[in-house]
Amino acid sequence: MNEWSEWRPFPNPRRGDYLQAPFGPGVYELRHKSTGDLILFGQSKNVAWRMSSLLPAGLGCGTRGNSEKRDYVRKHLADIEYRTLACQTAKQAKREEGRLKDKGGYRFYP
């Protein structure tokens, strides 16, 4: 299995920033840069697409049924960083997501 990426600033699409994430299966994790407080995590068959759905409508892609998460990311965008873990299969991504869920301490759960 691959290693977690380094923590990176969450991209601001209004500045032309871009997201560095797997186009295949994997997991992601968001936290506050200033405090280290964990915000949320998730898994997907396409991590880049799923993470971009955290951006406000019109700036990201995909859909996210929980507008509270999108609003939170938009409000705290300058203080959010993320990391990703590419996985070989969707099943492996689900297992990794389970490990993050077991770790706990997140503001939001998927």
C-alpha positions, 0 to 999 in steps of 0.5 A: 500500500502507498503512504499518506501524502504530506499535509497540504493547504486545501486549495482555494479555487478563486486563486487558481489553486488546485487539488492534488489527490488520487483519481482512483480509490483512496481516502482523505483527511482534513484538519485545521492547520492552526490547531491540528483539530480533525475535521472530516475524512472519507473514501471514494473510488475517485478521491479527487472528485469526492474532495472537490465536492467539499468546495462551494457550489460552482467552484467544485464538482460532484455533489454532496448532500451535507451542505453543513460540511461544504459551508464549514470548509468554505468558512475555514478554507484558509485554515484547512489542510488535507492529506490523501492515501491512494489505495489499490482497490475500493475495498482497501479504501473502505478498510482504511476509512474504517481505521479513521472512523475507529480513531475518532475525534473528527468534527464530522463523520461521513 
